Amino acid sequence: MNQIVYIKHATQLLSLSSQSKEPRSGPSMNDLGLIENGSLVAEGGVITFVGTDEEAVQYLDQHGKKEDILTIDASGKLVTPGLIDPHTHLVYAGSRENELEMRLKGATYIEIHKQGGGILSTTTETRKASEKTLFDQSAKRLDQFLKHGVTTVEAKSGYGLNVDDELKQLRVAKQLNERHPVDVVSTFMGAHAVPVEYKGDSEGYIDLLIQELLPRVAEEKLAEFCDVFCEDGVFTLEQSEKILNAGIKFGLKPKIHADEIEAFGGAELAAKLEAVSADHLLKASDQGIQDMANKEVIATLLPGTAFFLMTTPARARKMIDSGLAVALATDCNPGSSPTESLLLVMNLACLTMGMTPEEVITACTINAAHAVDKADTIGSLEVGKQADVVIFDAKNYQILQYNYGVNLVHTVIKKGQVVVQEGGILDYSQSIN
């Protein structure tokens, strides 16, 4: 018999339920589906009931569910869907703490990149690392995500920048998805930078991506999305469109790193290709924002990256007021956002971008689920969806943004199984041969 999980007496339960199957935009981002004195029942890893405490007792009595029940008392606590991080660079080796000091002394991100630092530095370390080393280091990062309430992450390649090492990154992400409690959704991002061996020959590298790498990625079913760093000094608009169209032909849905450093037209390209999401968008133009809204492209914003790079964040208020569906993510990576705390990113979204606490929660749950094309199974607490649940040691949702920089996660349930209890991860196998 499948164990039944019964969460009861939540001071607040945020269901994020909606009649619409579309991502939330505008005023609807403030609707959390709040239930006071709420309960949830899950069986076999799937939610079977969400409602008030009184309704839950009636449900359990009517369905004869009295045995093999794990009852969790959430008195004085907040219950939410599992958090979702739709933009990470999870799998990599090495670190780049030296670059922080370089930037503090005035060097820009692009200047560091052109000197062989940045992405290319991490590429060197990732190429040297064995598959097991990559797995072990990335599993530790996933542990941190889990302890901070994240139950699903997107993970991009892009630190291999050749056939063998890009595939190595994606295979590690696949292994993590199979062996770690956190679900890992993979994105092929060979177009993260032009490697040193193709310096001055970006078209030759693009040919490698399209003719050799994409067919292998598709054949081995190693990714669901294709992403590209569309930026001055990296990949042009024309090159980005060529790569993303090639990805589409191989069945990979398009995403794009857009307008991070300057207004480069990436948002407009995302709208033209009807990408699932356009990410960063610090310098996105008014026209690009409107184009994305018209084509229902999700804006995945990364305030932690702007914070760490000490630059002006994206115009979240302008985007939300323009009808864009906004998601939030850590951009976890060794250079511009070395963090696994989506909770801190949620704080920054309020404090640096003016988002409301309600908008922030929506952006990290149901909208983030749409940004990885998984909203049919995760992102809200609704009957029939996967039982991914977080219990916070907070009496209301406003405290999550008020008590900034603090991890208030008490319990995490993944697919109906308790995986974090009182802030600590329960044992699981996290190694490969």
Summary of the structure (lengths in Angstrom):
residues: 433
radius of gyration: 21.1
end to end distance: 32.6
largest distance: 70.4
contacts: 1664
relative contact order: 0.17
helix: 38%
strand: 23%
